[in-house]
Amino acid sequence: MKKAQPIMIQGTMSNAGKSLICAALCRIFNQDGYRVAPFKSQNMALNSFITDEGLEMGRAQVVQAEAAGIKPSVLMNPILLKPTTDVGSQVIVNGEVRGNMKASDYFRYKKQLIPDIMNAYCKLEAENDIIVIEGAGSPAEINLKTDDIVNMGMAKMAKAPVLLVGDIDRGGVFAQLYGTVSLLDKDERDMIKATVINKFRGDKTILAPGLDMLYDLVKIPCAGVVPYVHVDIDDEDSLSERLSAGMRKEIDIAVVLLPRISNFTDFSPFSRFSGVSLRYVKNLFELGSPDMIIIPGTKSTMSDLKWMRQNGMEAEILKKASRGTPVFGICGGLQMLGRKISDPFNTEGGGEINGMSLLDIETVFAKQKTRTQTDGVFEGVKGIFGSLNGLHFRGYEIHMGQSTNASAVIQNGNVYGSYIHGIFDENDIAESIVRALYKNRGIEFNENAVFDIRSYRESQYDILASAVRESMDMDLIYRILEEGI
């Protein structure tokens, strides 16, 4: 059987746009009739997803799989690092928790994971025509190059030609590209077959002389200048522009920007309403007087609750909840809203902490993580969001804590909570909540179009693919694929 042809997207820095370029290429190759799958050997992110098999993987490869028209598989992301502290992460291998490690310990350990990486890659390779591989950060981190498994190290293992992406929006793109190439070893430089300038706004004719000068310096062709594409596609990590506070609109939803916030894309459906502001707020001054407060998931529930307690956010939320402001907690946010959180197995450092006592639950961290997909129909929801009853929800759960009295939605008056990530994603759910908030404000809801979330997502992938296809030399890309390294 013929093996898939790989192509790898590396970047000059984090947030250069690698994830979206990979998603665009997955879509383009799919449109051109190829079986294509994404792959990232090691992902560091707090946004994760649970597959049909109950395995955990990074959301970036879920987005890329959707763009490729296939179901996400943990094979696409065999290693996921979820930061727990500034110097350590939970290490997830093949969708299962391997344990918590300090960065220095993981650096020494990671080479042992190469068989897991290559086993996953080879399985994808046997089932597809093209594999779009994503790197992480920059390949020019010279202090991290020893035993690299995610950038040039992965490119060598997969024998993948590389496209190097630079971010012109943050400035210094020529220095980014030239500096990155210059810091690589010769065999690594030879693997870079083209550069890509991403997030361009302006007149390309002004940029053109710089492209010629860059070629003279590095002798690597530029495959294209990709414009700053305005698409509504989930971003990979907390560098996302979505996390800026934003401006208030007719209806204002405030999401607490916890230090270890996870799965912030849970709330993206609300941003699609023109009259709704979805703001991520770090302190009580930014909080203001929103129409709904959301406490999101977090990788460090107890630590982030202490953070809210210390900066006054908890007291302000308690005050607003007592005055009738709807409060909704998801996963770790749900646990914070309960009476007590206990950690007998030292999952988050041990001990116990009193919660906000807005919901009648207590949470104990277990030894094993709950990982499951779930769906159902809302029943018994009271108060402002009673219109949810009868609507179908679908999502997934990822949590160490086990809570008493847990159900799909736990409620106490105007305070709600759920363990389900993605609970707002299904058609009509976000709209039902937004309509209820409009009604509570005494404002008419004027957005009458029926919103189909799946069709909308498909259209966004098509918009992204069209922009990238038009701005990149796809003939060159296909030649690079064919010739390999």
Secondary structure, DSSP 8 states (H G I E B T S, - for coil): ----EEEEEEESSTTSSHHHHHHHHHHHHHHTT--EEEE-SEEE-S-EEE-TTS-EEEHHHHHHHHHHTS---GGG-SEEEEEEETTEEEEEETTEEEEEEEHHHHHHHGGGGHHHHHHHHHHHHHH-SEEEEE--S-TT-TTS-TT-SSSHHHHHHHT--EEEEEESTTS-HHHHHHHHHHHS-HHHHTTEEEEEEEEE-S-HHHHHHHHHHHHHHH---EEEEEE--------SSTT-GGGS-----SEEEEEE--TTEE-GGGGGGGGGSTTEEEEEESSHHHH-S-SEEEE-EES-HHHHHHHHHHTTHHHHHHHHHHTT--EEEETHHHHHHSSEEEETT-TTSSEEEE---SSS-EEEEEEEEEEEEEEEE--S--GGGGGGTT-EEEEEEEEEEEETT--SSEEETTEEEES-BTTT-STTHHHHHHHHHHHHHT------S---HHHHHHHHHHHHHHHHHHHB-HHHHHHHHHH--
